[in-house]
Amino acid sequence: MEKQLNAYFSDTYLFEAEATVIATGHDDGGEPWIAVSPNIFHPRGGGQMEDTGTVDGREVAVGRLDDGLVVLTGAGDPAVGSVVRTAVDPDTRLLHAALHTAGHLVGFLGEERGWRHSGHSHFPGQARLDFHPESVSEDLVAPQAREQVITEIQGRLEALVATKATVASSLDEAGIRTVVIGGVNAEPCGGTHVRDLGALRGTRVMEAKIKRGALKVRYEATHG
Ligand SMILES: [Zn+2]
């Protein structure tokens, strides 16, 4: 099989591409899937929801096999070697990229306070960073104290967005991808991100609350 080139790694803003079918198969329910290269579809993973989009105008569902191959169901059953026209929904892509990038920033700002990251979700409407409560020295019980922490993080978040720092990524020989936000940090990550922090709009920390054994910091963001 031809190697799948995941184009979303290098360009968040590549919404359409002509691609070649490099593999086909059937899922557990008997539905045919195809894998294409270059692949512009981000599958669900790393806390980021999958893209939505089309192949030759037909809506597809995006999945990932255990070996990492990104597969599309709903495209019919074009044969290996066929050339197809692929497209991701730009609005969904940009929202996911904004939420994901803002998630890096909220994670960084928590770590800056000494909090230890324990999990995250960048799903629209439920985006949050989780931290280990034992790493949190601030009082988060009193509502006023909680508000104070939220206000501080919000201020730092706005200052970072105002730097309009570039977000870049690189892929090493072993296939490990590193995402670097200028002046912030570098993290291994497989998601999609905005090209620079100036693209973020409405970045807002909504809540910081210890719940079910984690400090959950809820936030939102969109793409300008
Ligand atoms: Zn990321």
Boltz pocket constraint, residues with backbone or C-beta under 6 A from the ligand:
constraints:
  - pocket:
      binder: B
      contacts: [[A, 100], [A, 101], [A, 104], [A, 179], [A, 188], [A, 189], [A, 190], [A, 191], [A, 192], [A, 193]]
      max_distance: 6.0
